[in-house]
């Protein structure tokens, strides 16, 4: 299921509140971890990339963590 833009606004709210231009997040796929960044004003473009990932909380610094 594709992550919805409203869900992402809630998840990234701490970063958006800070006024950042890029949203930073971590993707975990098995034993692989990858750091991503995406323009804060283009969440609708990020949502399809998070298909099959679930939000699993934050890392230090408000970085959202998604797990496959």
mmCIF file of the N, C-alpha and C atoms, coordinates in Angstrom:
data_MODEL
# 
_entry.id   MODEL 
# 
loop_
_atom_site.group_PDB 
_atom_site.id 
_atom_site.type_symbol 
_atom_site.label_atom_id 
_atom_site.label_alt_id 
_atom_site.label_comp_id 
_atom_site.label_asym_id 
_atom_site.label_entity_id 
_atom_site.label_seq_id 
_atom_site.pdbx_PDB_ins_code 
_atom_site.Cartn_x 
_atom_site.Cartn_y 
_atom_site.Cartn_z 
_atom_site.occupancy 
_atom_site.B_iso_or_equiv 
_atom_site.pdbx_formal_charge 
_atom_site.auth_seq_id 
_atom_site.auth_comp_id 
_atom_site.auth_asym_id 
_atom_site.auth_atom_id 
_atom_site.pdbx_PDB_model_num 
ATOM 1   N N  . UNK A 1 1  ? 0.839  -1.186 0.000  1.00 0.00 ? 1  UNK A N  1 
ATOM 2   C CA . UNK A 1 1  ? 0.000  0.000  0.000  1.00 0.00 ? 1  UNK A CA 1 
ATOM 3   C C  . UNK A 1 1  ? 0.886  1.252  0.000  1.00 0.00 ? 1  UNK A C  1 
ATOM 4   N N  . UNK A 1 2  ? 0.559  2.204  -0.828 1.00 0.00 ? 2  UNK A N  1 
ATOM 5   C CA . UNK A 1 2  ? 1.320  3.446  -0.919 1.00 0.00 ? 2  UNK A CA 1 
ATOM 6   C C  . UNK A 1 2  ? 1.068  4.314  0.306  1.00 0.00 ? 2  UNK A C  1 
ATOM 7   N N  . UNK A 1 3  ? 2.128  4.862  0.831  1.00 0.00 ? 3  UNK A N  1 
ATOM 8   C CA . UNK A 1 3  ? 2.021  5.799  1.950  1.00 0.00 ? 3  UNK A CA 1 
ATOM 9   C C  . UNK A 1 3  ? 1.272  7.033  1.453  1.00 0.00 ? 3  UNK A C  1 
ATOM 10  N N  . UNK A 1 4  ? 0.339  7.536  2.239  1.00 0.00 ? 4  UNK A N  1 
ATOM 11  C CA . UNK A 1 4  ? -0.461 8.699  1.855  1.00 0.00 ? 4  UNK A CA 1 
ATOM 12  C C  . UNK A 1 4  ? 0.265  9.994  2.243  1.00 0.00 ? 4  UNK A C  1 
ATOM 13  N N  . UNK A 1 5  ? 0.037  11.045 1.475  1.00 0.00 ? 5  UNK A N  1 
ATOM 14  C CA . UNK A 1 5  ? 0.686  12.331 1.719  1.00 0.00 ? 5  UNK A CA 1 
ATOM 15  C C  . UNK A 1 5  ? 0.348  12.857 3.114  1.00 0.00 ? 5  UNK A C  1 
ATOM 16  N N  . UNK A 1 6  ? -0.895 12.699 3.541  1.00 0.00 ? 6  UNK A N  1 
ATOM 17  C CA . UNK A 1 6  ? -1.280 13.176 4.876  1.00 0.00 ? 6  UNK A CA 1 
ATOM 18  C C  . UNK A 1 6  ? -0.510 12.426 5.965  1.00 0.00 ? 6  UNK A C  1 
ATOM 19  N N  . UNK A 1 7  ? -0.280 11.122 5.759  1.00 0.00 ? 7  UNK A N  1 
ATOM 20  C CA . UNK A 1 7  ? 0.529  10.352 6.703  1.00 0.00 ? 7  UNK A CA 1 
ATOM 21  C C  . UNK A 1 7  ? 1.945  10.909 6.757  1.00 0.00 ? 7  UNK A C  1 
ATOM 22  N N  . UNK A 1 8  ? 2.503  11.221 5.589  1.00 0.00 ? 8  UNK A N  1 
ATOM 23  C CA . UNK A 1 8  ? 3.865  11.747 5.536  1.00 0.00 ? 8  UNK A CA 1 
ATOM 24  C C  . UNK A 1 8  ? 3.961  13.120 6.191  1.00 0.00 ? 8  UNK A C  1 
ATOM 25  N N  . UNK A 1 9  ? 2.938  13.949 6.031  1.00 0.00 ? 9  UNK A N  1 
ATOM 26  C CA . UNK A 1 9  ? 2.946  15.258 6.686  1.00 0.00 ? 9  UNK A CA 1 
ATOM 27  C C  . UNK A 1 9  ? 3.017  15.083 8.201  1.00 0.00 ? 9  UNK A C  1 
ATOM 28  N N  . UNK A 1 10 ? 2.310  14.097 8.711  1.00 0.00 ? 10 UNK A N  1 
ATOM 29  C CA . UNK A 1 10 ? 2.339  13.827 10.150 1.00 0.00 ? 10 UNK A CA 1 
ATOM 30  C C  . UNK A 1 10 ? 3.698  13.278 10.565 1.00 0.00 ? 10 UNK A C  1 
ATOM 31  N N  . UNK A 1 11 ? 4.225  12.326 9.804  1.00 0.00 ? 11 UNK A N  1 
ATOM 32  C CA . UNK A 1 11 ? 5.506  11.697 10.127 1.00 0.00 ? 11 UNK A CA 1 
ATOM 33  C C  . UNK A 1 11 ? 6.641  12.717 10.091 1.00 0.00 ? 11 UNK A C  1 
ATOM 34  N N  . UNK A 1 12 ? 6.651  13.566 9.074  1.00 0.00 ? 12 UNK A N  1 
ATOM 35  C CA . UNK A 1 12 ? 7.741  14.521 8.903  1.00 0.00 ? 12 UNK A CA 1 
ATOM 36  C C  . UNK A 1 12 ? 7.481  15.857 9.592  1.00 0.00 ? 12 UNK A C  1 
ATOM 37  N N  . UNK A 1 13 ? 6.400  15.945 10.353 1.00 0.00 ? 13 UNK A N  1 
ATOM 38  C CA . UNK A 1 13 ? 6.041  17.205 11.016 1.00 0.00 ? 13 UNK A CA 1 
ATOM 39  C C  . UNK A 1 13 ? 7.186  17.804 11.828 1.00 0.00 ? 13 UNK A C  1 
ATOM 40  N N  . UNK A 1 14 ? 7.958  17.009 12.592 1.00 0.00 ? 14 UNK A N  1 
ATOM 41  C CA . UNK A 1 14 ? 9.078  17.620 13.337 1.00 0.00 ? 14 UNK A CA 1 
ATOM 42  C C  . UNK A 1 14 ? 10.093 18.318 12.423 1.00 0.00 ? 14 UNK A C  1 
ATOM 43  N N  . UNK A 1 15 ? 10.396 17.719 11.276 1.00 0.00 ? 15 UNK A N  1 
ATOM 44  C CA . UNK A 1 15 ? 11.350 18.335 10.351 1.00 0.00 ? 15 UNK A CA 1 
ATOM 45  C C  . UNK A 1 15 ? 10.728 19.544 9.654  1.00 0.00 ? 15 UNK A C  1 
ATOM 46  N N  . UNK A 1 16 ? 9.448  19.415 9.260  1.00 0.00 ? 16 UNK A N  1 
ATOM 47  C CA . UNK A 1 16 ? 8.756  20.518 8.593  1.00 0.00 ? 16 UNK A CA 1 
ATOM 48  C C  . UNK A 1 16 ? 8.668  21.714 9.537  1.00 0.00 ? 16 UNK A C  1 
ATOM 49  N N  . UNK A 1 17 ? 8.372  21.460 10.807 1.00 0.00 ? 17 UNK A N  1 
ATOM 50  C CA . UNK A 1 17 ? 8.256  22.520 11.810 1.00 0.00 ? 17 UNK A CA 1 
ATOM 51  C C  . UNK A 1 17 ? 9.582  23.271 11.951 1.00 0.00 ? 17 UNK A C  1 
ATOM 52  N N  . UNK A 1 18 ? 10.702 22.564 11.787 1.00 0.00 ? 18 UNK A N  1 
ATOM 53  C CA . UNK A 1 18 ? 12.023 23.204 11.876 1.00 0.00 ? 18 UNK A CA 1 
ATOM 54  C C  . UNK A 1 18 ? 12.304 24.093 10.666 1.00 0.00 ? 18 UNK A C  1 
ATOM 55  N N  . UNK A 1 19 ? 11.473 23.987 9.635  1.00 0.00 ? 19 UNK A N  1 
ATOM 56  C CA . UNK A 1 19 ? 11.649 24.816 8.443  1.00 0.00 ? 19 UNK A CA 1 
ATOM 57  C C  . UNK A 1 19 ? 12.693 24.300 7.482  1.00 0.00 ? 19 UNK A C  1 
ATOM 58  N N  . UNK A 1 20 ? 12.978 22.998 7.536  1.00 0.00 ? 20 UNK A N  1 
ATOM 59  C CA . UNK A 1 20 ? 13.988 22.426 6.655  1.00 0.00 ? 20 UNK A CA 1 
ATOM 60  C C  . UNK A 1 20 ? 13.497 22.388 5.201  1.00 0.00 ? 20 UNK A C  1 
ATOM 61  N N  . UNK A 1 21 ? 14.423 22.501 4.268  1.00 0.00 ? 21 UNK A N  1 
ATOM 62  C CA . UNK A 1 21 ? 14.085 22.415 2.846  1.00 0.00 ? 21 UNK A CA 1 
ATOM 63  C C  . UNK A 1 21 ? 14.101 20.976 2.360  1.00 0.00 ? 21 UNK A C  1 
ATOM 64  N N  . UNK A 1 22 ? 14.882 20.134 3.026  1.00 0.00 ? 22 UNK A N  1 
ATOM 65  C CA . UNK A 1 22 ? 14.960 18.710 2.660  1.00 0.00 ? 22 UNK A CA 1 
ATOM 66  C C  . UNK A 1 22 ? 14.575 17.868 3.857  1.00 0.00 ? 22 UNK A C  1 
ATOM 67  N N  . UNK A 1 23 ? 13.787 16.852 3.613  1.00 0.00 ? 23 UNK A N  1 
ATOM 68  C CA . UNK A 1 23 ? 13.383 15.907 4.655  1.00 0.00 ? 23 UNK A CA 1 
ATOM 69  C C  . UNK A 1 23 ? 14.331 14.720 4.608  1.00 0.00 ? 23 UNK A C  1 
ATOM 70  N N  . UNK A 1 24 ? 14.887 14.364 5.740  1.00 0.00 ? 24 UNK A N  1 
ATOM 71  C CA . UNK A 1 24 ? 15.825 13.249 5.818  1.00 0.00 ? 24 UNK A CA 1 
ATOM 72  C C  . UNK A 1 24 ? 15.131 12.056 6.454  1.00 0.00 ? 24 UNK A C  1 
ATOM 73  N N  . UNK A 1 25 ? 15.409 10.884 5.905  1.00 0.00 ? 25 UNK A N  1 
ATOM 74  C CA . UNK A 1 25 ? 14.788 9.662  6.415  1.00 0.00 ? 25 UNK A CA 1 
ATOM 75  C C  . UNK A 1 25 ? 15.725 8.485  6.202  1.00 0.00 ? 25 UNK A C  1 
ATOM 76  N N  . UNK A 1 26 ? 15.471 7.416  6.916  1.00 0.00 ? 26 UNK A N  1 
ATOM 77  C CA . UNK A 1 26 ? 16.266 6.194  6.801  1.00 0.00 ? 26 UNK A CA 1 
ATOM 78  C C  . UNK A 1 26 ? 15.358 5.070  6.321  1.00 0.00 ? 26 UNK A C  1 
ATOM 79  N N  . UNK A 1 27 ? 15.822 4.314  5.320  1.00 0.00 ? 27 UNK A N  1 
ATOM 80  C CA . UNK A 1 27 ? 15.106 3.140  4.831  1.00 0.00 ? 27 UNK A CA 1 
ATOM 81  C C  . UNK A 1 27 ? 15.865 1.895  5.260  1.00 0.00 ? 27 UNK A C  1 
ATOM 82  N N  . UNK A 1 28 ? 15.176 0.965  5.897  1.00 0.00 ? 28 UNK A N  1 
ATOM 83  C CA . UNK A 1 28 ? 15.781 -0.294 6.327  1.00 0.00 ? 28 UNK A CA 1 
ATOM 84  C C  . UNK A 1 28 ? 15.133 -1.416 5.525  1.00 0.00 ? 28 UNK A C  1 
ATOM 85  N N  . UNK A 1 29 ? 15.946 -2.173 4.810  1.00 0.00 ? 29 UNK A N  1 
ATOM 86  C CA . UNK A 1 29 ? 15.457 -3.304 4.020  1.00 0.00 ? 29 UNK A CA 1 
ATOM 87  C C  . UNK A 1 29 ? 16.324 -4.507 4.392  1.00 0.00 ? 29 UNK A C  1 
ATOM 88  N N  . UNK A 1 30 ? 15.828 -5.315 5.317  1.00 0.00 ? 30 UNK A N  1 
ATOM 89  C CA . UNK A 1 30 ? 16.625 -6.433 5.817  1.00 0.00 ? 30 UNK A CA 1 
ATOM 90  C C  . UNK A 1 30 ? 17.814 -5.893 6.587  1.00 0.00 ? 30 UNK A C  1 
ATOM 91  N N  . UNK A 1 31 ? 19.012 -6.240 6.144  1.00 0.00 ? 31 UNK A N  1 
ATOM 92  C CA . UNK A 1 31 ? 20.214 -5.781 6.829  1.00 0.00 ? 31 UNK A CA 1 
ATOM 93  C C  . UNK A 1 31 ? 20.784 -4.513 6.181  1.00 0.00 ? 31 UNK A C  1 
ATOM 94  N N  . UNK A 1 32 ? 20.122 -4.016 5.150  1.00 0.00 ? 32 UNK A N  1 
ATOM 95  C CA . UNK A 1 32 ? 20.587 -2.821 4.436  1.00 0.00 ? 32 UNK A CA 1 
ATOM 96  C C  . UNK A 1 32 ? 19.909 -1.566 4.950  1.00 0.00 ? 32 UNK A C  1 
ATOM 97  N N  . UNK A 1 33 ? 20.676 -0.534 5.189  1.00 0.00 ? 33 UNK A N  1 
ATOM 98  C CA . UNK A 1 33 ? 20.138 0.760  5.603  1.00 0.00 ? 33 UNK A CA 1 
ATOM 99  C C  . UNK A 1 33 ? 20.592 1.818  4.607  1.00 0.00 ? 33 UNK A C  1 
ATOM 100 N N  . UNK A 1 34 ? 19.688 2.712  4.290  1.00 0.00 ? 34 UNK A N  1 
ATOM 101 C CA . UNK A 1 34 ? 19.982 3.757  3.323  1.00 0.00 ? 34 UNK A CA 1 
ATOM 102 C C  . UNK A 1 34 ? 19.389 5.067  3.831  1.00 0.00 ? 34 UNK A C  1 
ATOM 103 N N  . UNK A 1 35 ? 20.148 6.138  3.723  1.00 0.00 ? 35 UNK A N  1 
ATOM 104 C CA . UNK A 1 35 ? 19.660 7.461  4.104  1.00 0.00 ? 35 UNK A CA 1 
ATOM 105 C C  . UNK A 1 35 ? 19.110 8.139  2.855  1.00 0.00 ? 35 UNK A C  1 
ATOM 106 N N  . UNK A 1 36 ? 17.912 8.696  2.972  1.00 0.00 ? 36 UNK A N  1 
ATOM 107 C CA . UNK A 1 36 ? 17.310 9.408  1.855  1.00 0.00 ? 36 UNK A CA 1 
ATOM 108 C C  . UNK A 1 36 ? 17.050 10.854 2.239  1.00 0.00 ? 36 UNK A C  1 
ATOM 109 N N  . UNK A 1 37 ? 16.891 11.688 1.246  1.00 0.00 ? 37 UNK A N  1 
ATOM 110 C CA . UNK A 1 37 ? 16.481 13.077 1.477  1.00 0.00 ? 37 UNK A CA 1 
ATOM 111 C C  . UNK A 1 37 ? 15.570 13.468 0.324  1.00 0.00 ? 37 UNK A C  1 
ATOM 112 N N  . UNK A 1 38 ? 14.616 14.309 0.641  1.00 0.00 ? 38 UNK A N  1 
ATOM 113 C CA . UNK A 1 38 ? 13.611 14.677 -0.357 1.00 0.00 ? 38 UNK A CA 1 
ATOM 114 C C  . UNK A 1 38 ? 13.152 16.106 -0.102 1.00 0.00 ? 38 UNK A C  1 
ATOM 115 N N  . UNK A 1 39 ? 12.859 16.877 -1.152 1.00 0.00 ? 39 UNK A N  1 
ATOM 116 C CA . UNK A 1 39 ? 12.380 18.248 -0.939 1.00 0.00 ? 39 UNK A CA 1 
ATOM 117 C C  . UNK A 1 39 ? 11.125 18.261 -0.066 1.00 0.00 ? 39 UNK A C  1 
ATOM 118 N N  . UNK A 1 40 ? 11.108 19.125 0.914  1.00 0.00 ? 40 UNK A N  1 
ATOM 119 C CA . UNK A 1 40 ? 10.004 19.180 1.877  1.00 0.00 ? 40 UNK A CA 1 
ATOM 120 C C  . UNK A 1 40 ? 8.679  19.532 1.225  1.00 0.00 ? 40 UNK A C  1 
ATOM 121 N N  . UNK A 1 41 ? 8.714  20.271 0.123  1.00 0.00 ? 41 UNK A N  1 
ATOM 122 C CA . UNK A 1 41 ? 7.463  20.704 -0.504 1.00 0.00 ? 41 UNK A CA 1 
ATOM 123 C C  . UNK A 1 41 ? 6.955  19.728 -1.569 1.00 0.00 ? 41 UNK A C  1 
ATOM 124 N N  . UNK A 1 42 ? 7.545  18.527 -1.651 1.00 0.00 ? 42 UNK A N  1 
ATOM 125 C CA . UNK A 1 42 ? 7.144  17.565 -2.680 1.00 0.00 ? 42 UNK A CA 1 
ATOM 126 C C  . UNK A 1 42 ? 6.848  16.195 -2.089 1.00 0.00 ? 42 UNK A C  1 
ATOM 127 N N  . UNK A 1 43 ? 6.091  16.167 -1.000 1.00 0.00 ? 43 UNK A N  1 
ATOM 128 C CA . UNK A 1 43 ? 5.781  14.898 -0.336 1.00 0.00 ? 43 UNK A CA 1 
ATOM 129 C C  . UNK A 1 43 ? 4.997  13.950 -1.230 1.00 0.00 ? 43 UNK A C  1 
ATOM 130 N N  . UNK A 1 44 ? 4.157  14.503 -2.119 1.00 0.00 ? 44 UNK A N  1 
ATOM 131 C CA . UNK A 1 44 ? 3.372  13.628 -2.995 1.00 0.00 ? 44 UNK A CA 1 
ATOM 132 C C  . UNK A 1 44 ? 4.260  12.804 -3.925 1.00 0.00 ? 44 UNK A C  1 
ATOM 133 N N  . UNK A 1 45 ? 5.451  13.295 -4.221 1.00 0.00 ? 45 UNK A N  1 
ATOM 134 C CA . UNK A 1 45 ? 6.387  12.536 -5.056 1.00 0.00 ? 45 UNK A CA 1 
ATOM 135 C C  . UNK A 1 45 ? 7.131  11.472 -4.244 1.00 0.00 ? 45 UNK A C  1 
ATOM 136 N N  . UNK A 1 46 ? 7.264  11.688 -2.945 1.00 0.00 ? 46 UNK A N  1 
ATOM 137 C CA . UNK A 1 46 ? 7.956  10.724 -2.091 1.00 0.00 ? 46 UNK A CA 1 
ATOM 138 C C  . UNK A 1 46 ? 7.066  9.531  -1.757 1.00 0.00 ? 46 UNK A C  1 
ATOM 139 N N  . UNK A 1 47 ? 5.769  9.768  -1.613 1.00 0.00 ? 47 UNK A N  1 
ATOM 140 C CA . UNK A 1 47 ? 4.845  8.724  -1.160 1.00 0.00 ? 47 UNK A CA 1 
ATOM 141 C C  . UNK A 1 47 ? 4.961  7.405  -1.941 1.00 0.00 ? 47 UNK A C  1 
ATOM 142 N N  . UNK A 1 48 ? 4.982  7.396  -3.271 1.00 0.00 ? 48 UNK A N  1 
ATOM 143 C CA . UNK A 1 48 ? 5.073  6.122  -3.993 1.00 0.00 ? 48 UNK A CA 1 
ATOM 144 C C  . UNK A 1 48 ? 6.375  5.353  -3.732 1.00 0.00 ? 48 UNK A C  1 
ATOM 145 N N  . UNK A 1 49 ? 7.448  6.066  -3.381 1.00 0.00 ? 49 UNK A N  1 
ATOM 146 C CA . UNK A 1 49 ? 8.732  5.403  -3.113 1.00 0.00 ? 49 UNK A CA 1 
ATOM 147 C C  . UNK A 1 49 ? 8.720  4.638  -1.794 1.00 0.00 ? 49 UNK A C  1 
ATOM 148 N N  . UNK A 1 50 ? 7.742  4.941  -0.954 1.00 0.00 ? 50 UNK A N  1 
ATOM 149 C CA . UNK A 1 50 ? 7.670  4.280  0.343  1.00 0.00 ? 50 UNK A CA 1 
ATOM 150 C C  . UNK A 1 50 ? 6.661  3.132  0.352  1.00 0.00 ? 50 UNK A C  1 
ATOM 151 N N  . UNK A 1 51 ? 6.209  2.726  -0.840 1.00 0.00 ? 51 UNK A N  1 
ATOM 152 C CA . UNK A 1 51 ? 5.331  1.568  -0.934 1.00 0.00 ? 51 UNK A CA 1 
ATOM 153 C C  . UNK A 1 51 ? 6.038  0.370  -0.306 1.00 0.00 ? 51 UNK A C  1 
ATOM 154 N N  . UNK A 1 52 ? 5.321  -0.395 0.469  1.00 0.00 ? 52 UNK A N  1 
ATOM 155 C CA . UNK A 1 52 ? 5.836  -1.587 1.160  1.00 0.00 ? 52 UNK A CA 1 
ATOM 156 C C  . UNK A 1 52 ? 6.737  -1.266 2.353  1.00 0.00 ? 52 UNK A C  1 
ATOM 157 N N  . UNK A 1 53 ? 6.902  -0.003 2.689  1.00 0.00 ? 53 UNK A N  1 
ATOM 158 C CA . UNK A 1 53 ? 7.640  0.360  3.899  1.00 0.00 ? 53 UNK A CA 1 
ATOM 159 C C  . UNK A 1 53 ? 6.641  0.799  4.951  1.00 0.00 ? 53 UNK A C  1 
ATOM 160 N N  . UNK A 1 54 ? 6.988  0.592  6.213  1.00 0.00 ? 54 UNK A N  1 
ATOM 161 C CA . UNK A 1 54 ? 6.149  1.092  7.301  1.00 0.00 ? 54 UNK A CA 1 
ATOM 162 C C  . UNK A 1 54 ? 6.993  2.002  8.177  1.00 0.00 ? 54 UNK A C  1 
ATOM 163 N N  . UNK A 1 55 ? 6.355  3.013  8.701  1.00 0.00 ? 55 UNK A N  1 
ATOM 164 C CA . UNK A 1 55 ? 7.038  3.964  9.574  1.00 0.00 ? 55 UNK A CA 1 
ATOM 165 C C  . UNK A 1 55 ? 7.311  3.282  10.913 1.00 0.00 ? 55 UNK A C  1 
ATOM 166 N N  . UNK A 1 56 ? 8.538  3.430  11.418 1.00 0.00 ? 56 UNK A N  1 
ATOM 167 C CA . UNK A 1 56 ? 8.912  2.748  12.657 1.00 0.00 ? 56 UNK A CA 1 
ATOM 168 C C  . UNK A 1 56 ? 9.498  3.695  13.698 1.00 0.00 ? 56 UNK A C  1 
ATOM 169 N N  . UNK A 1 57 ? 9.214  4.970  13.611 1.00 0.00 ? 57 UNK A N  1 
ATOM 170 C CA . UNK A 1 57 ? 9.694  5.897  14.627 1.00 0.00 ? 57 UNK A CA 1 
ATOM 171 C C  . UNK A 1 57 ? 10.783 6.804  14.100 1.00 0.00 ? 57 UNK A C  1 
ATOM 172 N N  . UNK A 1 58 ? 11.508 7.397  15.043 1.00 0.00 ? 58 UNK A N  1 
ATOM 173 C CA . UNK A 1 58 ? 12.521 8.394  14.696 1.00 0.00 ? 58 UNK A CA 1 
ATOM 174 C C  . UNK A 1 58 ? 13.887 7.989  15.218 1.00 0.00 ? 58 UNK A C  1 
ATOM 175 N N  . UNK A 1 59 ? 14.914 8.383  14.481 1.00 0.00 ? 59 UNK A N  1 
ATOM 176 C CA . UNK A 1 59 ? 16.296 8.283  14.933 1.00 0.00 ? 59 UNK A CA 1 
ATOM 177 C C  . UNK A 1 59 ? 16.641 9.641  15.548 1.00 0.00 ? 59 UNK A C  1 
ATOM 178 N N  . UNK A 1 60 ? 17.767 9.743  16.238 1.00 0.00 ? 60 UNK A N  1 
ATOM 179 C CA . UNK A 1 60 ? 18.149 11.053 16.793 1.00 0.00 ? 60 UNK A CA 1 
ATOM 180 C C  . UNK A 1 60 ? 18.134 12.140 15.717 1.00 0.00 ? 60 UNK A C  1 
ATOM 181 N N  . UNK A 1 61 ? 17.683 13.316 16.094 1.00 0.00 ? 61 UNK A N  1 
ATOM 182 C CA . UNK A 1 61 ? 17.607 14.421 15.143 1.00 0.00 ? 61 UNK A CA 1 
ATOM 183 C C  . UNK A 1 61 ? 16.312 14.430 14.347 1.00 0.00 ? 61 UNK A C  1 
ATOM 184 N N  . UNK A 1 62 ? 15.301 13.678 14.795 1.00 0.00 ? 62 UNK A N  1 
ATOM 185 C CA . UNK A 1 62 ? 13.994 13.633 14.141 1.00 0.00 ? 62 UNK A CA 1 
ATOM 186 C C  . UNK A 1 62 ? 14.000 12.964 12.773 1.00 0.00 ? 62 UNK A C  1 
ATOM 187 N N  . UNK A 1 63 ? 15.002 12.139 12.475 1.00 0.00 ? 63 UNK A N  1 
ATOM 188 C CA . UNK A 1 63 ? 15.026 11.448 11.189 1.00 0.00 ? 63 UNK A CA 1 
ATOM 189 C C  . UNK A 1 63 ? 14.017 10.298 11.201 1.00 0.00 ? 63 UNK A C  1 
ATOM 190 N N  . UNK A 1 64 ? 13.050 10.359 10.290 1.00 0.00 ? 64 UNK A N  1 
ATOM 191 C CA . UNK A 1 64 ? 12.045 9.304  10.203 1.00 0.00 ? 64 UNK A CA 1 
ATOM 192 C C  . UNK A 1 64 ? 12.686 8.000  9.727  1.00 0.00 ? 64 UNK A C  1 
ATOM 193 N N  . UNK A 1 65 ? 12.216 6.878  10.293 1.00 0.00 ? 65 UNK A N  1 
ATOM 194 C CA . UNK A 1 65 ? 12.778 5.570  9.960  1.00 0.00 ? 65 UNK A CA 1 
ATOM 195 C C  . UNK A 1 65 ? 11.655 4.701  9.385  1.00 0.00 ? 65 UNK A C  1 
ATOM 196 N N  . UNK A 1 66 ? 11.891 4.145  8.190  1.00 0.00 ? 66 UNK A N  1 
ATOM 197 C CA . UNK A 1 66 ? 10.924 3.276  7.516  1.00 0.00 ? 66 UNK A CA 1 
ATOM 198 C C  . UNK A 1 66 ? 11.544 1.890  7.326  1.00 0.00 ? 66 UNK A C  1 
ATOM 199 N N  . UNK A 1 67 ? 10.758 0.860  7.575  1.00 0.00 ? 67 UNK A N  1 
ATOM 200 C CA . UNK A 1 67 ? 11.246 -0.526 7.515  1.00 0.00 ? 67 UNK A CA 1 
ATOM 201 C C  . UNK A 1 67 ? 10.422 -1.309 6.520  1.00 0.00 ? 67 UNK A C  1 
ATOM 202 N N  . UNK A 1 68 ? 11.095 -2.132 5.729  1.00 0.00 ? 68 UNK A N  1 
ATOM 203 C CA . UNK A 1 68 ? 10.408 -2.983 4.758  1.00 0.00 ? 68 UNK A CA 1 
ATOM 204 C C  . UNK A 1 68 ? 10.112 -4.322 5.376  1.00 0.00 ? 68 UNK A C  1 
# 
